[in-house]
Structure formats: C-alpha cells, structure tokens
Amino acid sequence: MSRVVIVTGGSRGLGAGLVKAFLERGDTVATCSRSATPQTEAWAADPALAGRFLHACVNLADAAETEAFINQVLAEFGGRVDVLVNNAGVARDGVIGLMGERDTDTVIDLNLRATFRVTRLVSRRMLRQGSGRIINISSIVGVSGYRGLSVYSATKAALDGFTRSLARELGARNITVNSVAPGYLRTEMSHGLDEAQLGQIARRTPAGRLGEPEDVARAVCFLASDDAAFISGQVLVVDGGLTA
Ligand code: NAP
C-alpha cells in the first residue's frame, strides 16, 4: 500500500524536491502552499499520478485553513498520514536592532506556530494509527548562527528542540521525529544572497558547492524509510561538510 506523505510548502524550492522524491518512490503526496505553481499544476494534471497527488492553496499561518487542509488529506487518502515533513518556512533578513515586529511575527508564525499546529493535528492521527514519521526541516543557521538572521536562526534552533521533545513524547507509539538541517541551497529563499556571497559559501564548503533540493530530499526519504526505524530525536545536517 502506498504511504501517505504530507509535505508543507511543496510548490517550489526544497519542498518541490521533496514532493518529487516521495512521488518517485511510489508514495501518495499531499502538499500545500499559498499559491499553486506550474509544477504543482503539472503534477495535479499528470494522469500517472491520479489519486496519488494533492495540492491545496493554504496559508499555514491561518489555523482554520490548516485544519481544513489536514481534514481534506484524511478524507481523500483513507484517513491516514504515514509521513509528515514540516518544510514550509520563511526567512526575513535584518540585524536585530532594525528587525520590525511584523517581519518577526511572519517568521515565528510560519516557522514555529504553523509547524506546531500541523504537527498537533497530524500527530493525533499517527497516535491512533500507532505509527508515523515526522521530519522537521530546520537549518544549519540554527546551529551555527548567521549575521542578520537571528530571528530565523532562533526559530530553527527551536525546531530542533521541538524535535527532541516530540521524539520522547511520541516514541513509545512507534512514531519517530527527526530534524534535517540543510546548508545553503539554491532556492528562492537564498536569493537574498548575492553571487559573491554564494561563491564564498561554496568555497568554504568541503564539497565545493551549494546544496541542491535532491541532496536534502535523499536524507529526508532515508529518515522516512524503514531503514531509519531506530533513529529518533536527531538533527541530520546536510551541508556538504560546511559546519564540520
Ligand atoms: P522557498 O523556496 O521560499 O519555498 C517555501 C515554500 O513554502 C513555498 O512552497 C511557499 O509557497 C511555502 N510557503 C511560504 N509561506 C507559506 C505560508 N504562509 N503558508 C503555506 N505555505 C507557505 O523556501 P526553501 O528554500 O525551499 O525552504 C524550504 C525549507 O528549507 C524552509 O523551512 C527553510 O527554512 C529551509 N532551509 C532552506 C535553506 C536554503 O538555503 N534555501 C537552507 C536551510 C534550510 P507560497 O509562497 O506560495 O506560500
């Protein structure tokens, strides 16, 4: 039977890479984002994926929209969720003295509140099933820090703490919880960095390049697989050795 996987924020960037990887492995995938993209429309229209892919336009900062999305996934895919990947996230640049309240709220609302909300809703179902995999996408900046990203870094470090506590809370019911902490990826989120900064990061990275969504997707799929059944509460860094 095909596993049911929820990936938040799967319309582009890393999330789209995650959706693609799970679809290629034969899983059923539900994803959401505020807007559809040519990629989500192509998946939705692909006859080979009929009954195996769902995209909904959802603002995860909105509790009612989020709950409706989870209910839709349960109604369409047999009432179960096997894997949850909390991927949707947002960054706002700014040194702390100039970081506005609105930007601070935007980052906390999506990276933390929305992740807690989705996890609360999905974990209830996993507890009833007696199985599940939860993977939180954090970031190396939550571990090492980055000038001008203090609020974002704080949310990512908090996610790693969330992962560790949830692993203890849910472990006895056959649910594993892990974080994957990517290094710098070439996605819309890193557009704030100019070519010189990106070049410098690549030179400092032992692997000699930035990460690609596929690099991270492989690690996430591993943690979602049977091979990782005894791994929980961990932060798996996927950064080409940058923080070694
Ligand atoms: P991205 O390209 O900006 O994509 C973000 C995704 O989240 C999009 O699908 C976006 O769609 C969705 N999203 C944003 N706000 C939303 C909201 N309020 N409600 C629902 N969906 C929302 O970002 P990315 O680079 O792929 O990052 C994905 C994850 O990896 C994030 O958690 C990020 O912190 C983490 N990460 C990224 C990097 C990097 O270098 N890029 C490094 C480390 C960790 P809409 O805009 O249409 O809503």
py3Dmol code that shows the C-alpha trace and the ligand (Angstrom):
import py3Dmol

protein = """\
ATOM      1  CA  MET A   1       0.000   0.000   0.000  1.00  0.00           C
ATOM      2  CA  SER A   2       1.238   3.473  -0.920  1.00  0.00           C
ATOM      3  CA  ARG A   3       2.256   5.574   2.111  1.00  0.00           C
ATOM      4  CA  VAL A   4       0.523   8.907   2.623  1.00  0.00           C
ATOM      5  CA  VAL A   5       3.032  11.749   2.926  1.00  0.00           C
ATOM      6  CA  ILE A   6       2.326  15.394   3.751  1.00  0.00           C
ATOM      7  CA  VAL A   7       4.984  17.925   2.721  1.00  0.00           C
ATOM      8  CA  THR A   8       4.182  21.510   3.668  1.00  0.00           C
ATOM      9  CA  GLY A   9       5.339  24.202   1.237  1.00  0.00           C
ATOM     10  CA  GLY A  10       5.853  21.833  -1.689  1.00  0.00           C
ATOM     11  CA  SER A  11       5.202  24.252  -4.535  1.00  0.00           C
ATOM     12  CA  ARG A  12       8.834  25.190  -5.192  1.00  0.00           C
ATOM     13  CA  GLY A  13      12.375  25.000  -3.823  1.00  0.00           C
ATOM     14  CA  LEU A  14      13.197  22.258  -1.356  1.00  0.00           C
ATOM     15  CA  GLY A  15       9.523  21.365  -0.826  1.00  0.00           C
ATOM     16  CA  ALA A  16       9.051  20.630  -4.535  1.00  0.00           C
ATOM     17  CA  GLY A  17      12.199  18.492  -4.430  1.00  0.00           C
ATOM     18  CA  LEU A  18      10.710  16.568  -1.502  1.00  0.00           C
ATOM     19  CA  VAL A  19       7.368  16.054  -3.251  1.00  0.00           C
ATOM     20  CA  LYS A  20       9.163  14.792  -6.365  1.00  0.00           C
ATOM     21  CA  ALA A  21      11.330  12.375  -4.378  1.00  0.00           C
ATOM     22  CA  PHE A  22       8.378  10.844  -2.498  1.00  0.00           C
ATOM     23  CA  LEU A  23       6.284  10.598  -5.698  1.00  0.00           C
ATOM     24  CA  GLU A  24       9.192   8.822  -7.438  1.00  0.00           C
ATOM     25  CA  ARG A  25       9.282   6.320  -4.575  1.00  0.00           C
ATOM     26  CA  GLY A  26       5.613   5.480  -5.169  1.00  0.00           C
ATOM     27  CA  ASP A  27       4.160   7.373  -2.209  1.00  0.00           C
ATOM     28  CA  THR A  28       0.924   9.366  -2.186  1.00  0.00           C
ATOM     29  CA  VAL A  29       1.768  13.017  -1.550  1.00  0.00           C
ATOM     30  CA  ALA A  30      -0.312  15.932  -0.293  1.00  0.00           C
ATOM     31  CA  THR A  31       1.187  19.376  -0.234  1.00  0.00           C
ATOM     32  CA  CYS A  32       0.104  22.948   0.293  1.00  0.00           C
ATOM     33  CA  SER A  33       1.297  26.490  -0.303  1.00  0.00           C
ATOM     34  CA  ARG A  34      -0.437  29.839  -0.595  1.00  0.00           C
ATOM     35  CA  SER A  35      -0.240  29.718  -4.413  1.00  0.00           C
ATOM     36  CA  ALA A  36      -0.134  26.985  -7.000  1.00  0.00           C
ATOM     37  CA  THR A  37       2.847  26.892  -9.372  1.00  0.00           C
ATOM     38  CA  PRO A  38       3.338  25.393 -12.838  1.00  0.00           C
ATOM     39  CA  GLN A  39       4.977  22.456 -11.045  1.00  0.00           C
ATOM     40  CA  THR A  40       2.023  21.713  -8.728  1.00  0.00           C
ATOM     41  CA  GLU A  41      -0.377  22.147 -11.662  1.00  0.00           C
ATOM     42  CA  ALA A  42       1.666  19.718 -13.764  1.00  0.00           C
ATOM     43  CA  TRP A  43       1.627  17.092 -11.008  1.00  0.00           C
ATOM     44  CA  ALA A  44      -2.127  17.575 -10.476  1.00  0.00           C
ATOM     45  CA  ALA A  45      -2.777  17.119 -14.216  1.00  0.00           C
ATOM     46  CA  ASP A  46      -0.477  14.106 -14.657  1.00  0.00           C
ATOM     47  CA  PRO A  47      -2.668  11.019 -15.295  1.00  0.00           C
ATOM     48  CA  ALA A  48       0.134   8.806 -13.949  1.00  0.00           C
ATOM     49  CA  LEU A  49      -0.329  10.483 -10.555  1.00  0.00           C
ATOM     50  CA  ALA A  50      -4.140  10.333 -10.477  1.00  0.00           C
ATOM     51  CA  GLY A  51      -5.284   9.673  -6.913  1.00  0.00           C
ATOM     52  CA  ARG A  52      -1.725   9.985  -5.651  1.00  0.00           C
ATOM     53  CA  PHE A  53      -1.146  13.760  -5.533  1.00  0.00           C
ATOM     54  CA  LEU A  54      -2.973  16.659  -3.951  1.00  0.00           C
ATOM     55  CA  HIS A  55      -2.074  20.333  -3.822  1.00  0.00           C
ATOM     56  CA  ALA A  56      -4.199  22.805  -1.875  1.00  0.00           C
ATOM     57  CA  CYS A  57      -3.820  26.577  -1.624  1.00  0.00           C
ATOM     58  CA  VAL A  58      -3.471  27.132   2.113  1.00  0.00           C
ATOM     59  CA  ASN A  59      -1.985  29.863   4.240  1.00  0.00           C
ATOM     60  CA  LEU A  60      -0.428  27.886   7.071  1.00  0.00           C
ATOM     61  CA  ALA A  61      -0.478  30.983   9.255  1.00  0.00           C
ATOM     62  CA  ASP A  62      -4.268  30.552   9.301  1.00  0.00           C
ATOM     63  CA  ALA A  63      -5.487  27.896  11.757  1.00  0.00           C
ATOM     64  CA  ALA A  64      -8.856  27.229  10.074  1.00  0.00           C
ATOM     65  CA  GLU A  65      -7.317  26.835   6.595  1.00  0.00           C
ATOM     66  CA  THR A  66      -4.711  24.482   8.005  1.00  0.00           C
ATOM     67  CA  GLU A  67      -7.248  22.291   9.772  1.00  0.00           C
ATOM     68  CA  ALA A  68      -9.382  22.146   6.609  1.00  0.00           C
ATOM     69  CA  PHE A  69      -6.316  21.020   4.627  1.00  0.00           C
ATOM     70  CA  ILE A  70      -5.477  18.199   7.033  1.00  0.00           C
ATOM     71  CA  ASN A  71      -9.131  17.081   7.018  1.00  0.00           C
ATOM     72  CA  GLN A  72      -9.115  17.123   3.209  1.00  0.00           C
ATOM     73  CA  VAL A  73      -6.000  14.934   3.121  1.00  0.00           C
ATOM     74  CA  LEU A  74      -7.554  12.471   5.575  1.00  0.00           C
ATOM     75  CA  ALA A  75     -10.822  12.380   3.609  1.00  0.00           C
ATOM     76  CA  GLU A  76      -9.100  11.843   0.242  1.00  0.00           C
ATOM     77  CA  PHE A  77      -6.399   9.397   1.260  1.00  0.00           C
ATOM     78  CA  GLY A  78      -8.030   6.843   3.530  1.00  0.00           C
ATOM     79  CA  GLY A  79      -7.788   8.606   6.877  1.00  0.00           C
ATOM     80  CA  ARG A  80      -4.086   8.077   7.489  1.00  0.00           C
ATOM     81  CA  VAL A  81      -0.836  10.027   7.375  1.00  0.00           C
ATOM     82  CA  ASP A  82       2.365   7.999   7.428  1.00  0.00           C
ATOM     83  CA  VAL A  83       4.937  10.765   6.988  1.00  0.00           C
ATOM     84  CA  LEU A  84       4.809  14.473   7.805  1.00  0.00           C
ATOM     85  CA  VAL A  85       7.559  16.779   6.551  1.00  0.00           C
ATOM     86  CA  ASN A  86       7.320  20.246   8.074  1.00  0.00           C
ATOM     87  CA  ASN A  87       9.130  22.078   5.296  1.00  0.00           C
ATOM     88  CA  ALA A  88       7.329  25.411   4.791  1.00  0.00           C
ATOM     89  CA  GLY A  89       9.450  28.179   6.208  1.00  0.00           C
ATOM     90  CA  VAL A  90      10.270  31.801   5.685  1.00  0.00           C
ATOM     91  CA  ALA A  91      13.323  33.973   6.353  1.00  0.00           C
ATOM     92  CA  ARG A  92      13.475  37.720   6.864  1.00  0.00           C
ATOM     93  CA  ASP A  93      16.870  39.437   6.822  1.00  0.00           C
ATOM     94  CA  GLY A  94      17.661  42.139   9.305  1.00  0.00           C
ATOM     95  CA  VAL A  95      20.044  42.957  12.122  1.00  0.00           C
ATOM     96  CA  ILE A  96      18.117  42.682  15.367  1.00  0.00           C
ATOM     97  CA  GLY A  97      18.006  46.426  16.067  1.00  0.00           C
ATOM     98  CA  LEU A  98      16.178  47.026  12.791  1.00  0.00           C
ATOM     99  CA  MET A  99      14.023  43.911  12.671  1.00  0.00           C
ATOM    100  CA  GLY A 100      10.390  45.022  12.632  1.00  0.00           C
ATOM    101  CA  GLU A 101       7.595  43.417  14.647  1.00  0.00           C
ATOM    102  CA  ARG A 102       5.731  42.424  11.509  1.00  0.00           C
ATOM    103  CA  ASP A 103       8.707  40.569   9.993  1.00  0.00           C
ATOM    104  CA  THR A 104       9.412  38.936  13.346  1.00  0.00           C
ATOM    105  CA  ASP A 105       5.805  37.732  13.585  1.00  0.00           C
ATOM    106  CA  THR A 106       5.827  36.435   9.996  1.00  0.00           C
ATOM    107  CA  VAL A 107       8.858  34.260  10.703  1.00  0.00           C
ATOM    108  CA  ILE A 108       7.600  32.977  14.065  1.00  0.00           C
ATOM    109  CA  ASP A 109       4.052  32.399  12.795  1.00  0.00           C
ATOM    110  CA  LEU A 110       5.123  30.164   9.911  1.00  0.00           C
ATOM    111  CA  ASN A 111       8.327  28.526  11.132  1.00  0.00           C
ATOM    112  CA  LEU A 112       7.023  27.757  14.617  1.00  0.00           C
ATOM    113  CA  ARG A 113       3.293  28.290  15.218  1.00  0.00           C
ATOM    114  CA  ALA A 114       2.243  26.720  11.908  1.00  0.00           C
ATOM    115  CA  THR A 115       4.626  23.796  12.385  1.00  0.00           C
ATOM    116  CA  PHE A 116       3.270  23.182  15.890  1.00  0.00           C
ATOM    117  CA  ARG A 117      -0.302  23.352  14.575  1.00  0.00           C
ATOM    118  CA  VAL A 118       0.208  20.938  11.666  1.00  0.00           C
ATOM    119  CA  THR A 119       2.113  18.544  13.911  1.00  0.00           C
ATOM    120  CA  ARG A 120      -0.617  18.684  16.568  1.00  0.00           C
ATOM    121  CA  LEU A 121      -3.293  17.776  14.032  1.00  0.00           C
ATOM    122  CA  VAL A 122      -1.284  15.066  12.280  1.00  0.00           C
ATOM    123  CA  SER A 123       0.227  13.513  15.417  1.00  0.00           C
ATOM    124  CA  ARG A 124      -3.264  12.768  16.774  1.00  0.00           C
ATOM    125  CA  ARG A 125      -3.861  10.605  13.725  1.00  0.00           C
ATOM    126  CA  MET A 126      -0.420   8.966  13.970  1.00  0.00           C
ATOM    127  CA  LEU A 127      -1.030   8.167  17.643  1.00  0.00           C
ATOM    128  CA  ARG A 128      -4.274   6.413  16.701  1.00  0.00           C
ATOM    129  CA  GLN A 129      -2.511   4.539  13.864  1.00  0.00           C
ATOM    130  CA  GLY A 130       0.352   3.562  16.162  1.00  0.00           C
ATOM    131  CA  SER A 131       2.931   4.621  13.566  1.00  0.00           C
ATOM    132  CA  GLY A 132       4.378   7.664  11.867  1.00  0.00           C
ATOM    133  CA  ARG A 133       7.420   9.639  10.804  1.00  0.00           C
ATOM    134  CA  ILE A 134       7.810  13.354  11.417  1.00  0.00           C
ATOM    135  CA  ILE A 135      10.682  15.279   9.854  1.00  0.00           C
ATOM    136  CA  ASN A 136      11.215  18.955  10.615  1.00  0.00           C
ATOM    137  CA  ILE A 137      13.290  20.997   8.192  1.00  0.00           C
ATOM    138  CA  SER A 138      15.484  23.205  10.327  1.00  0.00           C
ATOM    139  CA  SER A 139      18.749  24.802   9.154  1.00  0.00           C
ATOM    140  CA  ILE A 140      22.459  24.926   9.901  1.00  0.00           C
ATOM    141  CA  VAL A 141      21.979  28.565  10.894  1.00  0.00           C
ATOM    142  CA  GLY A 142      20.005  27.268  13.889  1.00  0.00           C
ATOM    143  CA  VAL A 143      23.210  25.514  14.961  1.00  0.00           C
ATOM    144  CA  SER A 144      25.960  27.907  13.905  1.00  0.00           C
ATOM    145  CA  GLY A 145      24.139  31.233  13.585  1.00  0.00           C
ATOM    146  CA  TYR A 146      24.321  33.792  10.762  1.00  0.00           C
ATOM    147  CA  ARG A 147      24.664  37.559  10.997  1.00  0.00           C
ATOM    148  CA  GLY A 148      21.367  39.220  10.059  1.00  0.00           C
ATOM    149  CA  LEU A 149      19.283  36.063  10.502  1.00  0.00           C
ATOM    150  CA  SER A 150      18.948  35.954  14.290  1.00  0.00           C
ATOM    151  CA  VAL A 151      15.144  35.612  14.397  1.00  0.00           C
ATOM    152  CA  TYR A 152      15.129  32.973  11.666  1.00  0.00           C
ATOM    153  CA  SER A 153      18.003  31.140  13.408  1.00  0.00           C
ATOM    154  CA  ALA A 154      16.093  31.203  16.688  1.00  0.00           C
ATOM    155  CA  THR A 155      13.069  29.562  15.074  1.00  0.00           C
ATOM    156  CA  LYS A 156      15.237  26.863  13.514  1.00  0.00           C
ATOM    157  CA  ALA A 157      17.046  26.130  16.802  1.00  0.00           C
ATOM    158  CA  ALA A 158      13.602  25.958  18.438  1.00  0.00           C
ATOM    159  CA  LEU A 159      12.501  23.400  15.848  1.00  0.00           C
ATOM    160  CA  ASP A 160      15.421  21.176  16.821  1.00  0.00           C
ATOM    161  CA  GLY A 161      14.300  21.396  20.457  1.00  0.00           C
ATOM    162  CA  PHE A 162      10.752  20.585  19.350  1.00  0.00           C
ATOM    163  CA  THR A 163      12.120  17.528  17.510  1.00  0.00           C
ATOM    164  CA  ARG A 164      13.948  16.209  20.579  1.00  0.00           C
ATOM    165  CA  SER A 165      10.983  16.608  22.946  1.00  0.00           C
ATOM    166  CA  LEU A 166       8.491  15.155  20.472  1.00  0.00           C
ATOM    167  CA  ALA A 167      10.753  12.166  19.898  1.00  0.00           C
ATOM    168  CA  ARG A 168      10.458  11.429  23.625  1.00  0.00           C
ATOM    169  CA  GLU A 169       6.740  12.138  23.707  1.00  0.00           C
ATOM    170  CA  LEU A 170       5.723  10.035  20.704  1.00  0.00           C
ATOM    171  CA  GLY A 171       8.432   7.368  20.572  1.00  0.00           C
ATOM    172  CA  ALA A 172       6.537   4.716  22.533  1.00  0.00           C
ATOM    173  CA  ARG A 173       3.811   4.786  19.881  1.00  0.00           C
ATOM    174  CA  ASN A 174       6.145   3.904  17.010  1.00  0.00           C
ATOM    175  CA  ILE A 175       6.495   7.489  15.809  1.00  0.00           C
ATOM    176  CA  THR A 176       9.972   8.836  15.069  1.00  0.00           C
ATOM    177  CA  VAL A 177      10.744  12.536  14.961  1.00  0.00           C
ATOM    178  CA  ASN A 178      13.907  13.993  13.440  1.00  0.00           C
ATOM    179  CA  SER A 179      15.219  17.256  12.060  1.00  0.00           C
ATOM    180  CA  VAL A 180      17.072  17.696   8.799  1.00  0.00           C
ATOM    181  CA  ALA A 181      19.257  20.794   8.842  1.00  0.00           C
ATOM    182  CA  PRO A 182      20.261  21.836   5.334  1.00  0.00           C
ATOM    183  CA  GLY A 183      23.145  24.109   4.486  1.00  0.00           C
ATOM    184  CA  TYR A 184      22.716  26.748   1.800  1.00  0.00           C
ATOM    185  CA  LEU A 185      20.530  25.674  -1.109  1.00  0.00           C
ATOM    186  CA  ARG A 186      19.904  27.335  -4.423  1.00  0.00           C
ATOM    187  CA  THR A 187      16.211  28.201  -3.916  1.00  0.00           C
ATOM    188  CA  GLU A 188      14.160  31.393  -3.811  1.00  0.00           C
ATOM    189  CA  MET A 189      15.000  31.705  -0.128  1.00  0.00           C
ATOM    190  CA  SER A 190      18.700  32.183  -0.880  1.00  0.00           C
ATOM    191  CA  HIS A 191      18.008  34.890  -3.498  1.00  0.00           C
ATOM    192  CA  GLY A 192      18.849  37.464  -0.825  1.00  0.00           C
ATOM    193  CA  LEU A 193      22.481  36.358  -1.057  1.00  0.00           C
ATOM    194  CA  ASP A 194      24.461  37.842  -3.954  1.00  0.00           C
ATOM    195  CA  GLU A 195      26.711  35.811  -6.252  1.00  0.00           C
ATOM    196  CA  ALA A 196      29.826  36.830  -4.284  1.00  0.00           C
ATOM    197  CA  GLN A 197      28.309  35.530  -1.029  1.00  0.00           C
ATOM    198  CA  LEU A 198      27.118  32.328  -2.708  1.00  0.00           C
ATOM    199  CA  GLY A 199      30.597  31.848  -4.222  1.00  0.00           C
ATOM    200  CA  GLN A 200      32.197  32.332  -0.820  1.00  0.00           C
ATOM    201  CA  ILE A 201      29.871  29.762   0.784  1.00  0.00           C
ATOM    202  CA  ALA A 202      30.678  27.265  -1.985  1.00  0.00           C
ATOM    203  CA  ARG A 203      34.441  27.802  -1.486  1.00  0.00           C
ATOM    204  CA  ARG A 204      34.122  27.278   2.285  1.00  0.00           C
ATOM    205  CA  THR A 205      32.143  24.070   1.760  1.00  0.00           C
ATOM    206  CA  PRO A 206      34.325  20.942   1.615  1.00  0.00           C
ATOM    207  CA  ALA A 207      32.051  19.576  -1.142  1.00  0.00           C
ATOM    208  CA  GLY A 208      32.833  22.753  -3.124  1.00  0.00           C
ATOM    209  CA  ARG A 209      29.249  23.663  -3.985  1.00  0.00           C
ATOM    210  CA  LEU A 210      25.882  24.728  -2.614  1.00  0.00           C
ATOM    211  CA  GLY A 211      23.272  22.095  -1.834  1.00  0.00           C
ATOM    212  CA  GLU A 212      20.524  21.042  -4.200  1.00  0.00           C
ATOM    213  CA  PRO A 213      16.992  20.066  -3.094  1.00  0.00           C
ATOM    214  CA  GLU A 214      17.802  16.461  -4.143  1.00  0.00           C
ATOM    215  CA  ASP A 215      20.673  16.322  -1.628  1.00  0.00           C
ATOM    216  CA  VAL A 216      18.267  17.104   1.188  1.00  0.00           C
ATOM    217  CA  ALA A 217      15.395  15.020  -0.210  1.00  0.00           C
ATOM    218  CA  ARG A 218      17.543  11.881  -0.104  1.00  0.00           C
ATOM    219  CA  ALA A 219      18.241  12.430   3.616  1.00  0.00           C
ATOM    220  CA  VAL A 220      14.551  13.086   4.339  1.00  0.00           C
ATOM    221  CA  CYS A 221      13.473   9.967   2.424  1.00  0.00           C
ATOM    222  CA  PHE A 222      16.007   7.933   4.398  1.00  0.00           C
ATOM    223  CA  LEU A 223      14.584   9.171   7.729  1.00  0.00           C
ATOM    224  CA  ALA A 224      11.095   8.343   6.444  1.00  0.00           C
ATOM    225  CA  SER A 225      12.153   4.819   5.426  1.00  0.00           C
ATOM    226  CA  ASP A 226      12.159   1.521   7.345  1.00  0.00           C
ATOM    227  CA  ASP A 227      15.962   1.706   7.422  1.00  0.00           C
ATOM    228  CA  ALA A 228      15.667   4.619   9.883  1.00  0.00           C
ATOM    229  CA  ALA A 229      13.146   2.958  12.223  1.00  0.00           C
ATOM    230  CA  PHE A 230      15.515   3.208  15.232  1.00  0.00           C
ATOM    231  CA  ILE A 231      16.631   6.825  14.633  1.00  0.00           C
ATOM    232  CA  SER A 232      14.697   9.485  16.523  1.00  0.00           C
ATOM    233  CA  GLY A 233      15.315  12.860  18.134  1.00  0.00           C
ATOM    234  CA  GLN A 234      18.300  13.592  15.891  1.00  0.00           C
ATOM    235  CA  VAL A 235      19.378  16.561  13.785  1.00  0.00           C
ATOM    236  CA  LEU A 236      20.841  15.350  10.495  1.00  0.00           C
ATOM    237  CA  VAL A 237      22.972  18.099   8.965  1.00  0.00           C
ATOM    238  CA  VAL A 238      23.089  18.061   5.148  1.00  0.00           C
ATOM    239  CA  ASP A 239      25.591  20.758   4.197  1.00  0.00           C
ATOM    240  CA  GLY A 240      28.442  19.220   2.206  1.00  0.00           C
ATOM    241  CA  GLY A 241      30.658  19.493   5.301  1.00  0.00           C
ATOM    242  CA  LEU A 242      30.310  23.270   5.777  1.00  0.00           C
ATOM    243  CA  THR A 243      29.824  23.054   9.551  1.00  0.00           C
ATOM    244  CA  ALA A 244      32.188  20.099  10.106  1.00  0.00           C
TER     245      ALA A 244
END
"""
ligand_1 = """\
48
NAP
P 11.139 28.693 -0.664
O 11.768 28.410 -1.976
O 10.904 30.094 -0.247
O 9.753 27.852 -0.581
C 8.930 27.964 0.549
C 7.673 27.141 0.357
O 6.806 27.364 1.481
C 6.886 27.535 -0.879
O 6.184 26.409 -1.366
C 5.909 28.564 -0.322
O 4.773 28.737 -1.163
C 5.566 27.910 1.022
N 5.046 28.881 1.974
C 5.627 30.050 2.364
N 4.814 30.692 3.231
C 3.704 29.910 3.384
C 2.513 30.037 4.133
N 2.264 31.103 4.916
N 1.580 29.055 4.037
C 1.799 27.972 3.233
N 2.923 27.797 2.536
C 3.858 28.753 2.599
O 11.994 28.047 0.527
P 13.065 26.842 0.509
O 14.405 27.418 0.322
O 12.600 25.747 -0.363
O 12.991 26.399 2.038
C 12.257 25.275 2.452
C 12.652 24.981 3.901
O 14.057 24.731 3.968
C 12.372 26.139 4.861
O 11.924 25.638 6.100
C 13.743 26.766 5.033
O 13.857 27.451 6.244
C 14.640 25.557 4.960
N 16.019 25.850 4.576
C 16.302 26.469 3.392
C 17.636 26.748 3.082
C 18.020 27.457 1.801
O 19.212 27.770 1.637
N 17.098 27.710 0.895
C 18.652 26.368 3.963
C 18.324 25.727 5.144
C 17.000 25.469 5.435
P 3.873 30.124 -1.168
O 4.845 31.255 -1.137
O 3.040 30.040 -2.395
O 3.041 30.052 0.077
"""
view = py3Dmol.view(width=600, height=400)
view.addModel(protein, "pdb")
view.setStyle({"model": 0}, {"cartoon": {"style": "trace"}})
view.addModel(ligand_1, "xyz")
view.setStyle({"model": 1}, {"stick": {}})
view.zoomTo()
view.show()
